[in-house]
Amino acid sequence: MASNSAAEGVSMGDDYEALIATTDAELLKRAWRNEKAAPEILRYESDLVSRVKKVIQFMEETVEEKSSGGTNPLSVSLYQMDLDRTLFLLRSYLRIRIQKIEKFVFHIQKTEELWNRLSKDEKDFAKACENDLKQHLDESVLLKLPKDYKSVLRQSSMSEEDDMVPEPQLDTFVLCRSKEYLTGIQLEDGPVDDRSKLFEMEPGVLHFICYKSI
């Protein structure tokens, strides 16, 4: 009986690891799709990324163990494909976020809501990126311009706001799908009580609408 219990325990452990891996892989895929579609940087999925890294480590150990243990090469290749797919999603997710930080670094730095969406490592990267960009612009362009045009953020000293800072285009149209029924979505600027401008979303149905509305 002890042997059977041990075998059942191993089986349940394997099933649990498979379930966790599948669930987190799907969550990572959704986070990757959302980040790729959104024009602005979204909240960093710290807990998910931490779990996925542990899953990747477990998968790497499994592939290594099965490769050296005489397991069928086809079975090993399937494990390797799952590992490669998960690594691709994680790297692509992080790369997209890095690209957004590089593109909108000044805007993110001055917008508290966006700044709080970054991880600690991303904040360190943003600060380094900002310093490097300022130094490069100073040495290559700004030092050669008149005093009133030496700002990295403004066109001239006459500007009342940071008009040289690129910002995400929130009026971009995106494909989106809701997990539940939603109503009262306002697609255009105007009074909230104007029912003609309110939109409904059925669960699971794809819509092509302005990102700013969602």
Steps between C-alpha positions, in 0.01 A plus 500: 500500500786737579642440155166572334459817708846616398422435135172689529683785669752521215218489244306775679819706520559462127138592425528804728818621329338450160192694609706786639714513186196499271317766702798733526585448133151614406518796737839597357362473147215733594738748667720489188203563268374788714844662522554462127163655414499786752666826386598585861697286743282282723551384858793262537377150578755437776335198666432333165855557373644365824290182471582458132873522573462218752303296246773557240765383746292189573453435126874540433581250774238261360642520147855445627390207715306332220778563246757325719260231619448326170148636443355475149650789295154592369373542855803713587445719194140564607617613845761720329234655275290593805809650662592698188145630465490622860843661470392678182188642664689622807783657301259662255286637784802657670644625169176680408502676836863604457421643157216706646723630777765604247242673282304680774763525774447871573122469499509197730743672738270798551172301518461344844238247391721366220814511715331283763424237236869420455699237685804604704735381224297690240519817708878465522513447124278805439726722712812377320328540163395857583853596612661346191251668266546841664879469481487394135269788404710751694825394336367456146239777465400719792844647580508644149163675530416842648426517871121511455502169312713280724215315672453129435131523586389831343540655159604831652493697824170651378323164515261460792506121503727210404411505129802293395404193704352211296180360652303182426216552254202395710257564211648202314246236402558152639342156492359403838281234655323509836477200733159615628205714396581871520275798450525877528829526306536852360654502153506876443558812706183652635244478781495162674117505499493512118379143442562523123876501563505203739616158385445143616739205476388139494737246659737331256412727206784685325462877463710757315473818706705795625746402774418815697145374544609183675 
